């Protein structure tokens, strides 16, 4: 179990917290490119780590992210006019470029006045269909992580984002927990056996062993987590392995090898959950494969909007909660149609995460041998928090992103799972006595 004090250290990400300072040392996905698709289009509200920003795409197509409140008198720039190379506050007409430069102050007669002020603007990169932002100290901006999957062509890539109404750690816990897959996602795993989707075919064997052996090893980026399932054969000992890479503090490279998930705190009680799927051989970003892939996991618009977890619906009344029994269909359970009574794999994950409360009490949990990676997740996040408080860089800043992978496969005999991740380099961190 984890003490309440350590749980709060790990979960709170506001600007005055250790974990908040740690998150601000990484490049973070802030929104999808499609949300600010048009030059001179409408500004978009962005909430990250409990702070509020505004994003816009200027006349030349460059994206800027500024503090939401105008640096003049605090009016929201979400009301602003995006025009002629900048965003104009409608209160007094001050106009700002994507880098925070003040372009015009029409209510101030002195033309040199604008040269003495600047709006708070943040470094931005656009890659992989996402808008990334760096919110940390301006004098130590890290190199942008050049993940290979960011270069997948649009036709071979699917990007999604939905919202969990709970703390980010609760979402990450599910991503490093292989033993729930064959149970909670019983229907989805069973359906995968009749699916031609590449993603589905890689999870079809999970119900053959509901209690995989778990091994975890620290790395320079976070940790690798191996779920090892025995395969019955007549002539040799074989194992099916699913190896997950957790990259501090929010990225999980799925064992399928063709999907990355990122969980970024919106605030302390909600989180954005990004999926990026890629397939360099099949055009999964185009129809009909796009809709088939999204429907299989429950991220098609009908299912996700109905469960109120999309950007357009998560703030509406009726989102899953104790009051509406998390929108679970008990008749479907009783009839045998569904194990969970929930409409999709993603909705199943949302329900169990949210049902534990906005920030669950970890001092009452009873971890088992199946939860080795959960304990390791706590350790590396708390280590990141401590390192930043002590004036050091957190884990994973500046890593060679090209070498980090998640993967799955089968091995014969006693070959070690490390052979499937040749770029894996164990790391050994020295923790002070009594600290994680």
NUFI-308093 format. One record per residue (C-alpha): residue in one letter; x, y negated, z negated. Coordinates in nm, 3 decimals. Example, Ala and Ser with C-alpha at 12.3 -4.5 7.8 and 13.67 -1.06 7.14 Angstrom:
BEGIN
<a,<1.230,0.450,-0.780>>,
<s,<1.367,0.106,-0.714>>,
***
This chain:
BEGIN
<x,<0.000,0.000,0.000>>,
<x,<0.101,-0.363,0.047>>,
<x,<0.073,-0.628,-0.224>>,
<x,<-0.174,-0.911,-0.171>>,
<x,<0.117,-1.156,-0.173>>,
<x,<0.301,-0.977,0.107>>,
<x,<-0.019,-0.929,0.303>>,
<x,<-0.082,-1.303,0.297>>,
<x,<0.280,-1.374,0.396>>,
<x,<0.234,-1.148,0.697>>,
<x,<-0.114,-1.266,0.800>>,
<x,<-0.110,-1.644,0.756>>,
<x,<0.029,-1.829,1.059>>,
<x,<-0.050,-2.195,0.998>>,
<x,<0.223,-2.457,1.053>>,
<x,<0.332,-2.460,0.686>>,
<x,<0.367,-2.080,0.652>>,
<x,<0.671,-1.859,0.704>>,
<x,<0.495,-1.638,0.959>>,
<x,<0.362,-1.946,1.134>>,
<x,<0.716,-2.079,1.166>>,
<x,<0.825,-1.740,1.298>>,
<x,<0.555,-1.730,1.567>>,
<x,<0.651,-2.078,1.677>>,
<x,<1.000,-1.954,1.772>>,
<x,<0.862,-1.738,2.056>>,
<x,<0.699,-1.811,2.391>>,
<x,<0.326,-1.743,2.339>>,
<x,<0.051,-1.675,2.594>>,
<x,<-0.190,-1.965,2.545>>,
<x,<-0.453,-1.890,2.809>>,
<x,<-0.499,-1.737,3.150>>,
<x,<-0.406,-1.929,3.465>>,
<x,<-0.761,-1.879,3.587>>,
<x,<-0.888,-2.092,3.299>>,
<x,<-0.713,-2.398,3.443>>,
<x,<-0.726,-2.293,3.806>>,
<x,<-0.797,-2.623,3.983>>,
<x,<-0.567,-2.927,4.002>>,
<x,<-0.744,-3.222,3.838>>,
<x,<-1.003,-2.979,3.698>>,
<x,<-1.161,-2.995,3.355>>,
<x,<-0.933,-2.989,3.050>>,
<x,<-0.946,-2.673,2.837>>,
<x,<-0.938,-2.639,2.459>>,
<x,<-0.661,-2.417,2.322>>,
<x,<-0.646,-2.304,1.961>>,
<x,<-0.326,-2.129,1.857>>,
<x,<-0.191,-2.054,1.509>>,
<x,<-0.464,-2.270,1.357>>,
<x,<-0.373,-2.581,1.560>>,
<x,<-0.568,-2.744,1.841>>,
<x,<-0.437,-2.837,2.186>>,
<x,<-0.564,-2.932,2.527>>,
<x,<-0.446,-2.774,2.853>>,
<x,<-0.486,-2.925,3.200>>,
<x,<-0.349,-2.883,3.552>>,
<x,<-0.238,-3.207,3.714>>,
<x,<-0.276,-3.323,4.072>>,
<x,<0.041,-3.139,4.182>>,
<x,<-0.069,-2.814,4.014>>,
<x,<0.157,-2.833,3.708>>,
<x,<0.008,-2.731,3.374>>,
<x,<0.051,-2.934,3.058>>,
<x,<-0.035,-2.853,2.697>>,
<x,<-0.067,-3.149,2.460>>,
<x,<-0.199,-3.199,2.108>>,
<x,<-0.575,-3.222,2.140>>,
<x,<-0.601,-3.557,1.965>>,
<x,<-0.484,-3.865,2.151>>,
<x,<-0.172,-4.015,1.994>>,
<x,<-0.341,-4.358,2.001>>,
<x,<-0.651,-4.329,1.781>>,
<x,<-0.714,-3.954,1.765>>,
<x,<-1.001,-3.906,2.009>>,
<x,<-1.012,-3.558,2.157>>,
<x,<-0.844,-3.527,2.496>>,
<x,<-1.092,-3.249,2.566>>,
<x,<-1.315,-3.543,2.662>>,
<x,<-1.041,-3.671,2.891>>,
<x,<-1.042,-3.736,3.265>>,
<x,<-0.784,-3.534,3.457>>,
<x,<-0.689,-3.754,3.749>>,
<x,<-0.400,-3.883,3.959>>,
<x,<-0.118,-3.694,3.791>>,
<x,<-0.230,-3.697,3.429>>,
<x,<-0.505,-3.686,3.168>>,
<x,<-0.676,-4.010,3.062>>,
<x,<-0.833,-4.058,2.719>>,
<x,<-1.182,-4.201,2.772>>,
<x,<-1.164,-4.407,2.450>>,
<x,<-0.910,-4.672,2.559>>,
<x,<-0.787,-4.535,2.891>>,
<x,<-0.439,-4.426,2.785>>,
<x,<-0.309,-4.178,3.038>>,
<x,<-0.055,-3.900,2.978>>,
<x,<0.157,-3.681,3.207>>,
<x,<0.200,-3.307,3.145>>,
<x,<0.528,-3.377,2.961>>,
<x,<0.367,-3.634,2.728>>,
<x,<0.495,-3.940,2.911>>,
<x,<0.255,-4.233,2.868>>,
<x,<0.167,-4.344,3.220>>,
<x,<-0.085,-4.620,3.148>>,
<x,<-0.216,-4.822,2.850>>,
<x,<-0.475,-5.048,3.015>>,
<x,<-0.585,-5.216,2.690>>,
<x,<-0.230,-5.328,2.605>>,
<x,<-0.109,-5.633,2.805>>,
<x,<0.264,-5.568,2.750>>,
<x,<0.370,-5.330,3.035>>,
<x,<0.679,-5.213,2.846>>,
<x,<0.478,-5.094,2.544>>,
<x,<0.415,-4.750,2.690>>,
<x,<0.789,-4.678,2.711>>,
<x,<0.810,-4.670,2.330>>,
<x,<0.557,-4.395,2.266>>,
<x,<0.500,-4.040,2.382>>,
<x,<0.227,-3.780,2.333>>,
<x,<0.318,-3.449,2.174>>,
<x,<0.362,-3.213,2.468>>,
<x,<0.505,-2.861,2.463>>,
<x,<0.724,-2.659,2.700>>,
<x,<0.506,-2.459,2.939>>,
<x,<0.575,-2.173,3.180>>,
<x,<0.330,-2.009,3.417>>,
<x,<0.398,-1.642,3.492>>,
<x,<0.204,-1.321,3.542>>,
<x,<-0.130,-1.501,3.563>>,
<x,<-0.077,-1.651,3.216>>,
<x,<0.010,-1.995,3.079>>,
<x,<0.284,-1.962,2.818>>,
<x,<0.375,-2.225,2.561>>,
<x,<0.654,-2.280,2.308>>,
<x,<0.546,-2.457,1.988>>,
<x,<0.871,-2.450,1.791>>,
<x,<1.165,-2.688,1.741>>,
<x,<1.241,-2.871,2.063>>,
<x,<1.617,-2.840,2.022>>,
<x,<1.618,-2.458,2.017>>,
<x,<1.384,-2.348,2.295>>,
<x,<1.458,-1.979,2.362>>,
<x,<1.504,-1.832,2.707>>,
<x,<1.176,-1.731,2.863>>,
<x,<1.137,-1.351,2.845>>,
<x,<1.159,-1.226,3.202>>,
<x,<0.933,-0.923,3.170>>,
<x,<0.936,-0.722,3.494>>,
<x,<0.558,-0.689,3.495>>,
<x,<0.519,-1.066,3.523>>,
<x,<0.628,-1.033,3.886>>,
<x,<0.359,-0.782,3.985>>,
<x,<0.163,-0.924,4.284>>,
<x,<-0.189,-1.045,4.211>>,
<x,<-0.344,-0.760,4.411>>,
<x,<-0.160,-0.508,4.192>>,
<x,<-0.237,-0.671,3.856>>,
<x,<-0.533,-0.722,3.623>>,
<x,<-0.531,-0.982,3.345>>,
<x,<-0.793,-0.996,3.071>>,
<x,<-0.842,-1.176,2.742>>,
<x,<-1.098,-1.119,2.470>>,
<x,<-1.139,-1.231,2.110>>,
<x,<-1.130,-1.032,1.786>>,
<x,<-1.297,-1.205,1.492>>,
<x,<-1.036,-1.089,1.243>>,
<x,<-0.670,-1.143,1.158>>,
<x,<-0.416,-1.056,1.427>>,
<x,<-0.243,-0.787,1.217>>,
<x,<-0.560,-0.577,1.208>>,
<x,<-0.562,-0.570,1.587>>,
<x,<-0.192,-0.483,1.610>>,
<x,<-0.239,-0.196,1.366>>,
<x,<-0.466,-0.020,1.614>>,
<x,<-0.208,-0.057,1.890>>,
<x,<0.058,0.135,1.697>>,
<x,<-0.182,0.406,1.575>>,
<x,<-0.191,0.704,1.811>>,
<x,<-0.391,0.937,1.587>>,
<x,<-0.715,0.739,1.623>>,
<x,<-0.722,0.772,2.001>>,
<x,<-0.868,1.120,2.026>>,
<x,<-1.122,1.049,1.749>>,
<x,<-1.256,0.694,1.775>>,
<x,<-1.220,0.699,2.155>>,
<x,<-1.358,1.052,2.190>>,
<x,<-1.596,0.962,2.470>>,
<x,<-1.339,0.763,2.666>>,
<x,<-1.073,1.033,2.641>>,
<x,<-1.323,1.297,2.746>>,
<x,<-1.436,1.085,3.041>>,
<x,<-1.074,1.036,3.149>>,
<x,<-1.056,1.402,3.248>>,
<x,<-1.297,1.332,3.534>>,
<x,<-1.150,0.999,3.637>>,
<x,<-0.912,0.929,3.926>>,
<x,<-0.781,0.612,3.762>>,
<x,<-0.409,0.627,3.685>>,
<x,<-0.470,0.471,3.343>>,
<x,<-0.731,0.734,3.256>>,
<x,<-0.522,1.030,3.369>>,
<x,<-0.249,0.943,3.117>>,
<x,<-0.473,0.975,2.810>>,
<x,<-0.650,1.300,2.898>>,
<x,<-0.444,1.523,2.666>>,
<x,<-0.491,1.328,2.345>>,
<x,<-0.775,1.539,2.207>>,
<x,<-0.567,1.857,2.232>>,
<x,<-0.386,1.752,1.911>>,
<x,<-0.556,1.507,1.676>>,
<x,<-0.265,1.504,1.430>>,
<x,<0.050,1.420,1.627>>,
<x,<0.388,1.408,1.456>>,
<x,<0.496,1.045,1.422>>,
<x,<0.853,0.916,1.441>>,
<x,<0.956,0.550,1.426>>,
<x,<1.292,0.382,1.476>>,
<x,<1.391,0.016,1.440>>,
<x,<1.532,-0.157,1.747>>,
<x,<1.672,-0.501,1.823>>,
<x,<1.326,-0.607,1.948>>,
<x,<1.111,-0.447,1.677>>,
<x,<1.061,-0.070,1.688>>,
<x,<0.985,0.230,1.906>>,
<x,<0.705,0.456,1.789>>,
<x,<0.676,0.814,1.917>>,
<x,<0.362,1.028,1.886>>,
<x,<0.461,1.391,1.951>>,
<x,<0.199,1.652,2.037>>,
<x,<0.280,2.020,2.079>>,
<x,<0.176,2.187,2.404>>,
<x,<0.083,2.554,2.402>>,
<x,<0.272,2.749,2.667>>,
<x,<0.356,3.117,2.697>>,
<x,<0.721,3.087,2.795>>,
<x,<0.868,2.778,2.627>>,
<x,<0.825,2.514,2.361>>,
<x,<0.706,2.186,2.508>>,
<x,<0.591,1.855,2.367>>,
<x,<0.380,1.573,2.504>>,
<x,<0.515,1.236,2.393>>,
<x,<0.367,0.888,2.387>>,
<x,<0.628,0.623,2.306>>,
<x,<0.511,0.273,2.220>>,
<x,<0.740,-0.029,2.205>>,
<x,<0.643,-0.298,1.956>>,
<x,<0.818,-0.625,2.039>>,
<x,<0.805,-0.883,1.762>>,
<x,<0.580,-1.042,1.678>>,
<x,<0.282,-0.973,1.907>>,
<x,<0.366,-0.759,2.214>>,
<x,<0.296,-0.387,2.255>>,
<x,<0.414,-0.194,2.560>>,
<x,<0.166,0.088,2.591>>,
<x,<0.287,0.450,2.643>>,
<x,<0.097,0.463,2.972>>,
<x,<0.379,0.254,3.111>>,
<x,<0.148,0.036,3.317>>,
<x,<-0.014,-0.188,3.060>>,
<x,<0.109,-0.442,2.808>>,
<x,<-0.106,-0.583,2.529>>,
<x,<-0.045,-0.904,2.336>>,
<x,<-0.224,-1.015,2.020>>,
<x,<-0.181,-1.383,1.938>>,
<x,<-0.338,-1.552,1.635>>,
<x,<-0.604,-1.804,1.725>>,
<x,<-0.624,-1.881,1.355>>,
<x,<-0.599,-1.670,1.040>>,
<x,<-0.940,-1.510,1.100>>,
<x,<-0.946,-1.453,1.476>>,
<x,<-0.704,-1.347,1.748>>,
<x,<-0.674,-1.345,2.125>>,
<x,<-0.616,-1.000,2.273>>,
<x,<-0.451,-0.998,2.618>>,
<x,<-0.427,-0.699,2.850>>,
<x,<-0.206,-0.699,3.158>>,
<x,<-0.238,-0.390,3.377>>,
<x,<-0.017,-0.334,3.681>>,
<x,<0.024,-0.072,3.949>>,
<x,<0.277,-0.140,4.224>>,
<x,<0.130,0.135,4.446>>,
<x,<-0.243,0.079,4.411>>,
<x,<-0.429,-0.251,4.450>>,
<x,<-0.597,-0.241,4.111>>,
<x,<-0.646,-0.617,4.123>>,
<x,<-0.889,-0.579,4.411>>,
<x,<-1.227,-0.410,4.443>>,
<x,<-1.336,-0.142,4.386>>,
<x,<-1.041,-0.044,4.161>>,
<x,<-1.058,-0.363,3.955>>,
<x,<-1.417,-0.306,3.846>>,
<x,<-1.357,0.066,3.789>>,
<x,<-1.059,-0.002,3.564>>,
<x,<-1.236,-0.269,3.361>>,
<x,<-1.550,-0.061,3.322>>,
<x,<-1.351,0.241,3.199>>,
<x,<-1.215,0.050,2.899>>,
<x,<-1.519,-0.171,2.838>>,
<x,<-1.383,-0.501,2.968>>,
<x,<-1.623,-0.540,3.259>>,
<x,<-1.823,-0.859,3.220>>,
<x,<-2.152,-0.684,3.143>>,
<x,<-2.008,-0.482,2.853>>,
<x,<-1.771,-0.745,2.711>>,
<x,<-2.019,-1.032,2.738>>,
<x,<-2.291,-0.814,2.587>>,
<x,<-2.067,-0.742,2.290>>,
<x,<-1.982,-1.115,2.266>>,
<x,<-1.603,-1.088,2.270>>,
<x,<-1.517,-1.298,2.577>>,
<x,<-1.405,-1.661,2.581>>,
<x,<-1.754,-1.756,2.697>>,
<x,<-1.946,-1.559,2.434>>,
<x,<-1.742,-1.500,2.116>>,
<x,<-1.874,-1.814,1.945>>,
<x,<-2.242,-1.735,2.011>>,
<x,<-2.483,-1.596,1.757>>,
<x,<-2.513,-1.219,1.742>>,
<x,<-2.147,-1.120,1.772>>,
<x,<-2.069,-0.788,1.600>>,
<x,<-2.090,-0.812,1.223>>,
<x,<-2.218,-0.630,0.919>>,
<x,<-2.551,-0.811,0.957>>,
<x,<-2.621,-0.649,1.294>>,
<x,<-2.439,-0.324,1.209>>,
<x,<-2.164,-0.414,1.457>>,
<x,<-2.410,-0.356,1.744>>,
<x,<-2.373,0.019,1.700>>,
<x,<-2.627,0.247,1.869>>,
<x,<-2.708,0.510,1.606>>,
<x,<-2.957,0.683,1.836>>,
<x,<-2.673,0.753,2.077>>,
<x,<-2.478,0.913,1.792>>,
<x,<-2.769,1.130,1.679>>,
<x,<-2.841,1.247,2.033>>,
<x,<-2.479,1.342,2.095>>,
<x,<-2.440,1.096,2.381>>,
<x,<-2.173,0.898,2.197>>,
<x,<-1.933,0.973,1.912>>,
<x,<-1.904,0.610,1.797>>,
<x,<-2.229,0.460,1.922>>,
<x,<-2.033,0.175,2.080>>,
<x,<-2.032,0.083,2.449>>,
<x,<-1.660,0.100,2.539>>,
<x,<-1.306,0.166,2.422>>,
<x,<-1.236,-0.202,2.356>>,
<x,<-1.565,-0.245,2.171>>,
<x,<-1.474,0.051,1.951>>,
<x,<-1.144,-0.116,1.861>>,
<x,<-1.317,-0.448,1.795>>,
<x,<-1.578,-0.288,1.569>>,
<x,<-1.336,-0.104,1.341>>,
<x,<-1.101,-0.402,1.316>>,
<x,<-1.373,-0.656,1.244>>,
<x,<-1.558,-0.422,1.006>>,
<x,<-1.264,-0.434,0.763>>,
<x,<-1.323,-0.806,0.706>>,
<x,<-1.164,-1.120,0.845>>,
<x,<-0.843,-1.030,0.658>>,
<x,<-0.859,-0.692,0.495>>,
<x,<-0.730,-0.608,0.147>>,
<x,<-0.422,-0.390,0.202>>,
<x,<-0.363,-0.343,-0.169>>,
<x,<-0.643,-0.083,-0.162>>,
<x,<-0.539,0.117,0.144>>,
<x,<-0.405,0.472,0.126>>,
<x,<-0.150,0.522,0.401>>,
<x,<-0.070,0.878,0.513>>,
<x,<0.189,1.052,0.725>>,
<x,<-0.021,0.951,1.027>>,
<x,<0.040,0.585,0.943>>,
<x,<0.420,0.570,0.959>>,
<x,<0.410,0.308,1.233>>,
<x,<0.165,0.094,1.036>>,
<x,<0.411,0.069,0.748>>,
<x,<0.690,-0.012,0.993>>,
<x,<0.477,-0.285,1.150>>,
<x,<0.439,-0.447,0.808>>,
<x,<0.814,-0.425,0.749>>,
<x,<0.924,-0.587,1.074>>,
<x,<0.666,-0.867,1.054>>,
<x,<0.765,-0.947,0.697>>,
<x,<1.130,-0.932,0.797>>,
<x,<1.062,-1.189,1.073>>,
<x,<0.888,-1.412,0.819>>,
<x,<1.177,-1.388,0.573>>,
<x,<1.446,-1.448,0.834>>,
<x,<1.286,-1.773,0.944>>,
<x,<1.235,-1.892,0.587>>,
<x,<1.608,-1.830,0.532>>,
<x,<1.702,-2.032,0.840>>,
<x,<1.773,-1.746,1.084>>,
<x,<1.611,-1.643,1.411>>,
<x,<1.335,-1.383,1.384>>,
<x,<1.367,-1.039,1.544>>,
<x,<1.347,-1.016,1.922>>,
<x,<1.420,-1.375,2.025>>,
<x,<1.643,-1.373,2.333>>,
<x,<1.622,-0.998,2.402>>,
<x,<1.677,-0.852,2.747>>,
<x,<1.310,-0.793,2.825>>,
<x,<1.389,-0.586,3.135>>,
<x,<1.514,-0.296,2.921>>,
<x,<1.212,-0.262,2.692>>,
<x,<0.948,-0.009,2.794>>,
<x,<0.666,0.206,2.667>>,
<x,<0.633,0.546,2.829>>,
<x,<0.489,0.895,2.806>>,
<x,<0.595,1.236,2.929>>,
<x,<0.668,1.598,2.847>>,
<x,<0.989,1.745,2.713>>,
<x,<1.100,2.104,2.686>>,
<x,<1.282,2.259,2.392>>,
<x,<1.446,2.030,2.141>>,
<x,<1.519,1.731,2.364>>,
<x,<1.472,1.409,2.167>>,
<x,<1.212,1.151,2.261>>,
<x,<1.489,0.890,2.295>>,
<x,<1.579,1.049,2.629>>,
<x,<1.256,0.902,2.771>>,
<x,<1.358,0.547,2.675>>,
<x,<1.721,0.518,2.792>>,
<x,<1.735,0.149,2.701>>,
<x,<1.654,0.229,2.337>>,
<x,<1.920,0.111,2.094>>,
<x,<1.857,0.179,1.724>>,
<x,<1.899,-0.114,1.489>>,
<x,<1.969,-0.098,1.119>>,
<x,<1.853,-0.394,0.916>>,
<x,<1.984,-0.457,0.569>>,
<x,<1.703,-0.572,0.341>>,
<x,<1.765,-0.726,0.005>>,
<x,<1.655,-0.521,-0.291>>,
<x,<1.285,-0.561,-0.358>>,
<x,<1.216,-0.725,-0.020>>,
<x,<1.073,-0.586,0.302>>,
***
